[in-house]
Amino acid sequence: MVNAPKTPRGGDMASFGLAMGWGSGSASARERMATITREHLKKIGMTRGLAIAWRNFYDEVHRRNPLNPSAAGRRDLMERVIELLTGDPP
């Protein structure tokens, strides 16, 4: 990816996607919004602050390349994750 922003904590996008349980493309990430749970997020060590960082990352990826086939859905999924973790420290 040309001019890609840095991933949160130097994380690997593929590994992050596996941990989050999404497939490829925006539709897969949006489908995951209906099934992801707070319990799963806690199990994989997701914090509200990390979710915000990944949401911002995918928002920037989408801003730089609106035709990216996955970024918008992943950004939306991370918004859902933030909602699930609301009340947790950032």
Beta strands, then each sheet from edge to edge (+ up, - down):
end
